[in-house]
Amino acid sequence: MFHLLEKRIARAFENHVRTRYGIELPIALEQPKQSEYGELAAPVAFQLAKQLKQAPRKIAAELASEIAPIAGVAKLEVAGNGYINVRFDRAAYALGLLAGEPEPAEGAGEKIVVEHTNINPNKAAHIGHLRNAALGDTFVRMLRARGRRVEVQNYIDNTGVQVADVVVGFHYLEHKTPGDVRRLIEDPTIRFDYLCWDLYARTSAHYTESPESLAWRSETLHAIEAGSGAQAELAHIVADAIVERHLATMLRLDVEYDVLPRESEILHLQFWAAAFELLKQRQAIYLETEGKNAGCWVMPASAFAGESGAEDSKVIVRSDGTVTYVGKDIAYQLWKFGLLGKDFYYRPFMRYADGRELWVTTDAPQPGGAPDFGHATRVYNVIDARQSYLQDVVVAGLKALGYPDQAAQSVHFSYEMVALSPRCCAELGIPLSEEDRQRPYIEVSGRKGLGVKADDLIDTLIAKALEEVASRHAEATAEEQRRIATQIAIGALRYFLLKYTRNSVMAFDLQEALSFEGETGPYVQYAVVRARNILRKLEEKGERLPDFGADLTNAALARQLAGEDFWQLLLAASKADAAVERAVAAGEPANLAKYAFQIAQLFNNFYHVYPIIHEQNHEKKAFLLWLTDYFRRQLERTLAILGIQAPDYM
């Protein structure tokens, strides 16, 4: 509602300025820092002063007196040297909220692709992958909440170095056949993604001890790209099995996707070959004949150094003919925008609980139809900040190929790494030196095998939450206790992963995440539970919710909202859509997490000050109950956009 009225006011100013002065001027409204200055402020007079060569206050006075009445606005006031303060019609505003006045969808004409998660399918997911998925999934939810059409892609790098290294471990170190590996996958006593975690670390250590064995990696990469032989078969078996595990892990966080584009099809369907020819034709890359990159196809540093600061040219195709990750990613980015003139074939991979299909790419024609994937107008790639250089190269590739508009619409949705607090390491049984115990955070490394597997972390959070739930609600069944504990644990985890701005290194801490106090998921969830409890206790007293539409008339709402306390509470709770829109514009899910915490704080303060169900005045009681119910609905909705469920009790 706030966002709807904000847009209505901005349009009224823009239309009047166009008619009155013949000037096209986009109006940016501000929210005053102090409530006594109204709900919004328009600095339009300052924007017009230079063009009209008049004092801002004179222009402001003209505008305030001449603009036609705006539905929902009680008054325009000139303040200071030329601000126009906007005061809402409080009763009309509340009536709009009471009626559930809908907002029109925005940006429905464009198609946005968000690519996130993108875990190498060579071992179990870890906590860093969870931050990527939580950020990407929440950003998708935010976009969809504002009416945007979004396609969610999870790119599967099933032909890369990481998969090759696990294949090296199975093929050369353990001498296992594809049949042997299939039996490991089918063994219910073995966590295959955990087994591969350890094997990957062992293979990396073997390379260090015996550098000559790196030839195994090169040979395996060639076999995988060619798509033939035992090593290629092993890569296919390993990657598919690990992808299934990753999807199951992400489902625990309620993260879902639309399509899984696979790197193998980029090669087999000649996506890369087509992109390679385009890059050569446009002279975006060249064959290096001397120095360390002799025999490689490279992109000159001048193409992307302005953004990345890089001095060396970037290898796109190695001297042995294998394609680097960034080369395949250029082809993939071209496909996302529908610029490659090629498409994948698709087959259903799995079905989600709501019946929606998850599709995966394939290199063979399939019976039946599939949705139309790709052809985006804007693309967000959720990839950690350490990959900024490679993302710059991808954008440079689009520019060099003559696609500046698509390059401008390629957004690197970057984020910093996830570390662990020393206390969290101790709780998870990770041994630390005395020096490490004094550090603010501990970095993790999948290659070294040092890290926290995502499922282990989730299991630990659920176990800790379950202890608390079981102690508070011993009467509940074990199944119900676990369901509630899982909702609390996942809420705690997602909120912790989201509350830090993307450019912040975060140190995950179990105790802090699960706390019911402070800026945490459980704190916000508990505000919803409290609101529900108030309404439940009303029923236990034998009372029903009032007929808000009948009891809360315009006059009644005007009386209840005459004071600042109730008005500021209602105003804050009604800003959810504006908070989502601003978080989308900033590309910062942390802003929405902060908003959820702030309105939870406001509700908890309200709950403690006012004896809602014991209020004797009928009109005021009806208003307090409506405000309680409105807070509940706004909190539930905001939590849902953050991917967090509100438990029945805590």
N, C-alpha and C positions, 0 to 999 in steps of 0.2 A: 504493500500500500504506500509506504513512504517513497519507494522508488518510482511508483506510478505517478504520484503527485509531484515529485521532483521533476520528472520529465514533462509533465503538463505545464508546470510553471516555466520551465526553460523554453518550451515551445511558444508560450504566450509572450514572453519577452522577445524572442527571436522574430516572431511575426510582427510585433509592434514596431521593433527597431527597423525592420525591412519596410514597413508601410510609412512610418513617421519620418525616417531619415534616409531611406533608400540604400541601406547598408546591410549586407549579409554578414551576420556576426554570430558565430557559435557561442552560446551562453554556458559558462561553467559556474554552477552554483556552489556555494560553500556552506559548511555547517559551522555556525558560530561556536566558539569555545565555551561561551557562557550562555546558559539557557535564557537569561533575561533579554537577550537580543533576538529572540525568536527561534524558529526552527531551521530557517535557511537564510542565507544572505546572498544578494546578487551584486557583484562588483562591476556590473555592466557599464555604469557611468564612467568609471576609470578607463575602461576599454574604448569608450567613445570620445573621451575628452580631447585627445590629440586630433582625431579626424574632424570633430565639430568645432575645435578651437574654443571650447567653452569650459567653464569650471565644472568639475564632476558633480558638485552638490546641486548646481542649477539643473543639470541633465537628469539627475536622480529625482529631483522634485517634479520635473515634467513627466517622467516615466511613471512615478508612483501615483500621480493624479490622473494620468490619461489612460493607462492600461485598463482594458475592460475587465470586469469582475472575473475572477478565476475560480471555478468550482473547487471548493475545499479550502480556499484561502479567505481568512477573515480580514486581513489588513496588510497593506504595504507601508512601511515606515522608512523615512529617510534618516540615516544616522551618520554621525561623524562627518567626514569630508565628502561623502557621496555614496556610501553603502546604502542599499535598499534591503532592509530586514523584512522577512516574510513570516507572518504569523498565521498558523493554520486555524481553521474553524475546528475546534477540538471535538465538539459533538458530532459534526458531520464526518470527521475523520474516523471517530470510533464507530459510527454507524456503518461506514464503508467496511471496516474490519469485521464488524458483526455480521454483515451481509456476505462476507467472503468475496468482495469485488475482485475479479480475476485480472491478472496482468496479461497483456498480449505477448505472444512469443516473439523473441528477437532473433535475428540472424538465421531464420529458418531456411533461407535460400542457399546458403553456402554449406559446403560439406567440409568438416574438419576431421583430419586423421590424427589420432594420438597413438603413438607407438611407445609402449612402456613394458617394463619387466625385463624382457630380452636377456634371459639368463643363458649362459653357455650350457648346452645340454651334456655336461660331462661329469657333474657331481651334484650333491644336494645343494639346495638354496641356502644362503646365509643371510645374516641380518641386514647387510647392505642391500641385498636384493629386495628385502621387505620395504626399505625406505623408497626405493624406486617404484615398486608396485603401489604402495600407499599413496605416494604423490601423484602418480599417473592416474590411478583409479579415482582419487578424489577430484582431480582436475576435470576428468571426464564427467563425473557426477555434477560438478559445478556448472560446466558448460551445458549439460542437458537440462539442469534446473532452470537455466536462463533461455531455454528453447532452442539451443543450437543442435544441429544434426551432427552426430559424432560417430565415427567408426574407430573401434579399438583394435589395434594390431599388436601382436606379440611376436617379434622377429626371432626365428630360431636359427642360430648360426651352427648348423649341423655339419658343416664341412671345414670348420676352422681349426686352428692350432690346438685349442683346448680339447676338442673331441679327439683330434689326432693323437694327443699325448696319452689319453686313456686307452685308445686302441693300441698304441705302442706298449703300454703296460700289459694289456691282456695278451697281445700277439708275441712280443719279444721277451718280456720279463716272466710272464706266467705260462706262456706257450698254450694258450687256450684257443679252441676253435669257436666258430660262431655257435655251434651246437652247445658247447660247454657254457657259453655266456647266456644263451637262452635258458638253460637249466638253472643258472644262478638267479635270473630274473623271476622265474616261476617258483623258486623256493620260498615258501611263506615265512621261513625263519630268517631270511636275509633281507636287510634294507639295501637294495641295490644302489640307490643314490649315495648311501653312506659308504658302501664298499668302494664305489668309484671315487669318493672324496679322498679316501686313504690311498688308493692306487695312484691317483693324480699327483698327490704329494710325493709318493715314492718314486714315480717316474721323473718328476722334477729334480729330486735329489740325485737320481741316477745320472741325469744329464750333467749335473755339477761334478759328480765323481768321475764320470767317463765322458768327456766332451765329444769324443768320436761317435758316441751313440746318437748324437743329434741327427746323424744321417738317417736314422730310423724315422724321425719326424718328417723329414723331407720326402722320403720314399712313401710314407703313409699318406701325406697330403696329396701327392700325385695320384695314388691309388683311389683316394676318396673323390678327387675331382674327376677322375676318369670314370668312376662309378662301377669298377669291376674288380673282382678278386676278393679274397677273404677279408682283407683289411677294410675295403669299402663296405662289405656286408656287416662286419663288426661295427663300423661307424653308424650304419643305419640302425642296427639293433640297439646299440647303446643310446644313441640320441633319442629314439622314439620312447624307450623305456624311461629315460630321465625326464623327458618332457611330460609324460603322464604323472610322474611324481611331483614335478614342479606345479602342474595345474592343480593337483590335489592339495598341495601346500597353500597355494594362493586362494583356493576356495575356502580355506579355513578363515581367511581374512575377508571373504565375500568379494573377491576380485575375479572378474570374468572378462572374457575377450570376445571379439567377433570373428577374427581370422588369425591364423598362424602362418604367415609367409615364411617359407623355408629357403635357406641359402642354396640348398642342393638344386632347387628348381631354377633359381637365378642362373645357375651354371648350365643345367641340363636343357633348359628351354631357350638357351642362347641370349638371355637378358644381358649378361655381361658382354658377350660377343658384340651385340648390337651397340651397347654403350661404348665399348672399346673402339669400334669403328667410328662412331660419332666424335669421340674425343680426339682421335687421330685426324679425322677430316677437318675439324675446327682448330687443329694445332694447339689443343688445350694440353696435350702431353707430347713428349718427344722421347726418342730412344737415346739414352745416355751411352756414349762411346768410350768414356774414360773415367778414371777415379774409382771410388768405392762403389758407385752405382752403375758401373759399366755393364751393358747388356740389359739394363732395367728400363722400363717405360716409366717416366717420372713426370710429375707436374711441377713446373718451376715455382720456387718460393715466392716470386713476385706476384703470383696469382692470389695468394692468401696471406702473405706476410703482414699486410696492413692490419689485419685483425688479430692474427695469432702471434705476431712478432717472430715467426720462424725464419731462420736463415737458410736452412737446407731445403732442397727440393724434396718432394714427397714421392716415394716409390709407389706406383700403382700396380705394376706387374713386375715381379721379381725376375732376376736373370734366368732362373730355372723354368720360367713360364707360368708359375703359379700366381694367382691373383691375391693381392692383399685385401684385408677387410674393407679398407676405405674404397677400393675399386668396386667391389660388389655393392657397397653402400651407395655409391653414386648411381649405379643402375637401379637399385631399389628405390631411391628417392625420385628418380625420373618416373618410375612406374607409379609411385604414389600420386603423382600429379597427372598421370595419364599421358606422359610425354614420350613414352618409349615405343609406342606402336605395337606392343606385345602385351599378353595377359597370361596369367597362370590358368591351369585347370584346378578345380577344387573338389574336395570330397568332405563329407561330414566326419569330424574327428570324435566328437562326443556331444551329448545332449545335456544341457543344464536342467536343474530341477523345475524351472518354469516352462520347459519344453523348447527353449530356444537352442538352435544348433550352433556349435562352434565348428568353424570350417578350417581346413588345412589345405595348403597348396599341394599339388601333385603335378607330375610331368606327363600324365596320360589322360586323354579325354575320358570324361565320366558321364554315365547316364543321368538324366534329370538336370534340373537347373540349379544355379547357385546365385546368391545375391551379387549385385554389381559392386565389387570392391575397388578401392583406389579412386582415382579421378577427384582428388581433393582440391579445394581452393586454398587451404592452409594446412600445414603439417607441423605438429609438435613432436619432437624426438626427446623423450625423457631418458637422458644419458648423463652419467656423472661428470663433474667438472673436469676430471682428468682427461676426458675425451674431447675437450673444447677444440684442440688443434685439429683433430680428425674431422670434427663437424665443420670447421672452417674450410677444410679441403673439399668436403662435399658441396658446400655452398659455392665455393669457387668453381667447382666443376659445372654447376648449373649456370653460373654467369658466363663461363667460357663457352658453353654450348649455346648461348644466346637466349637464356631464360631468366632475365633479371627479375621479373615479377615473381616467379616461383622461388627464386633464391631469397627474395625479400620476405616471402611467406613461409620460409623454412626456419622454424624456431627451435633452437637448442634449449630445451627446458632442463637446465643443468641443476645439479645439487652437489653438495659436499659429502664427504665420506661419513660413514657411521663407525664410531668407535665404542668401546665399553668403558664404564667406570671401573676402577680397581675393585670397588665393593661388589659390582656385578660379576666380575671375573671370579672373585672368591666364592660367590654364591653358586656359580656355574661349574666350579671345580677346575678352573683354569689356573695352573701354577704360575706365580709371579715372583720375580726377584724383589729384594727389598727396595731397589731403585725404582722398579716398576710400580710398587705400591704407593710411591710418593708422587707419581705422575697424575695429571688431571684426567687423562684418558689413555687407553691402551688400543693401539691400532691392531687390526687383524689382517691376516693374509691367507687366502684360500690356497695359493700355490705352496705355501709352507705348511698347510694343514692346520694353521692356528686361526681359529675363528669359532663362531657359534652358529651351528646349523639352525635354520629357521624353525624347523619342527621341534627341535629340542627346546628352543626359547619359548615357543608357544606352549609346549607341554608344561614347562616349568611355571609359566605365568598362570596357567589353568590350575595347576596343583596348588599354588599359593593362594589363589582366589578361592579355591574349593575349601581350603582349611577354614577361611573366614566365613564363607557361606554356611558350611556345615555347623560351625559353632553358633551361628546366629539363628539358623533355621533347621534345627535337628528334626523337626516334625516332617519336613519335606522328604520326598523319596530321593534315593540316591541319583536317579536319572534326572530329576528336576534340579537337584543341587548342582549337578554337573552342567546342565544347560545354562543355569544362571551364572555359574562360575566362568563358563566359556564366554558368555556375552560380556562379562566384566573384564576378563583377560584380554579379549580381542579389542574391546573399547579402549583399554589402557594402552595396549600396544599401538594401535592406529593413532590415537591422540598424541602419544609421545613422539611418534615418527613424523607427525604433521605440525606440531606446535612450534618447531624451530623453523626459521626462514631457510629457504633453500641454500643460501650461501653460507650457512652456519655448519661447522663441524659439530656433530652431536655425539655425546657420550651416553649410551643407553644405560639406565640404572633400573633394576627390577623394583626396588622398594619405592623409588620416586614415582615410577609409572603407575604402580598399584595403589598409591596413597589416595585416601578419600578426602584429603585436604590439599589445597594449593591448585595450581593449574594442571589438572589431570583429567583423563577421561572419566574415571569413576566419580569425580566431583560433579561433572556435568550430568552424568547418568543419574546420580543421586538426587539432583534437583528435579528431574522428571519423576522419579519414584516418589519424592515428597509431594509433588503436585497431585499425582495419582492417589496418594494416601489420603489427602485432604478430601478428594471427591469420594473416595471409598468410605471414609468415616462418616461423611454426610449420609450415605445410604445406610450405614450401620445404625444411624440414629433414626432411621425410618423416614428420612426426607429425600426428596428428589431435587435434581438441578432445576432451578427456576426456568421459566420460559423467557429466555434472555430477550428475544425479539419483542415480547409484550411488556416486560418490566423495564427494559432499558430504552426508554423513549429518548428523543432528542433532548427534551428538557431534563430528564434524569441524568443523562450522560454529561450534559453541560454542568449540572450541579456537582457531580462526582469528579469531574476533571477541572474544576475551577482552580484547585490548588495544584502546585507544581509537582508534588510527590507522585500522585497517581498518573498525572500526565506524562512525566518523564519516564516512568516505568513502562507505560503503554507505548510511548514513542520508541523507546529502545527496543522493546520486544517486536515492534512492527518493522524494524529495519533489516530483517533477514534477507529479503531480496536485494536490497541495496548493498548489504554486506557481501553477498555472493557476487554481485556484478562488479563490485570494486576489487574483490579477490581475483576474479577472472581477468580484469583489466591489468592488475599488477602481476598476474601469473604467480600468485602466492597463496596456496592453501592455508598457510599459517595464519593469514589474516582472518579467515573464516573460523579457524579453531579458536583464535583469540576472542572473536565475537561470541561464540558459543559459551566460552568461559565467563565472559562479562555478563551475559544475560542470566546465566546460572547464578552468578553472584548476586545480581539484582533480585532474582526471585527468592533466593535464600534469605536475603535481608528483609524482603517484603513478608515472607512466611513467618519470620521471627517477630516482626513488629505488630502484625495485624492478626487478631484472633478470628480467623475467617469464618469458621462454621459456628462460632459462638456470638457473632455479631447480631445485635438485637434489631437494628434498623433494617427493615425489609429491603428497601431500595439499595442501601449500601451493601448489604449482604449479597444481593444479586450481582452487584457490580464486582465485589471482591471475588465471588465464585467465577464470574465470567473472566476476570483478569487472570485468575489461577488457571482456568482451562485454556485460555489463550496462550499463556506462557508455556503450558505443557505442550500444546500443539506446535508452537514455534521452536521449542527446544527439540522435540522429537524430529521435526522436519530438518532442522539444522544438523542434528546428529546423523540423520540418514544420508545427507549430502556428504558428510565426513566418513560415511561407511560404518557408522557405529549404531548398534541396536541399544535400546533402553530396556533393561531387565524389568521383570514384574516386581521384583523386590531386591534389596541388597543387604 
